C-alpha cells in the first residue's frame, strides 16, 4: 500500500468561504481538510471528455431553451418526445 506524502500549506481564504466549506464538509460527515483536499483533487485531475465539453457548451449557449419539454408521463412518451 502506497502512503501519500503530504505537506502543510497555508492559504488565505475569506471567512465566509471557510464557513461555507465547513458547512458542506459537515453535511458529508467529513473533516474540513478532507473535504477541501477532495475538491482540489477533483478539480486538478478530473477533466471532462470531448463529448461532455460539447454538451456543456451547448447547455451554456442557451440553444436548448427553445426545445419542447419532454413528456414524462411514461417511458414510451418520453422516448417519443426525444425523437427516439
WORACOR-V791446 format. One record per pair of residues at least 24 apart in sequence whose ideal C-beta (glycine too) atoms are under 10 Angstrom apart, sorted by the first residue. I is the first residue (numbers start at 1). J is the second residue. If there is no record, write none. Layout:
# WORACOR-V791446
i,j
I,J
I,J
This chain:
# WORACOR-V791446
i,j
6,33
6,37
11,36
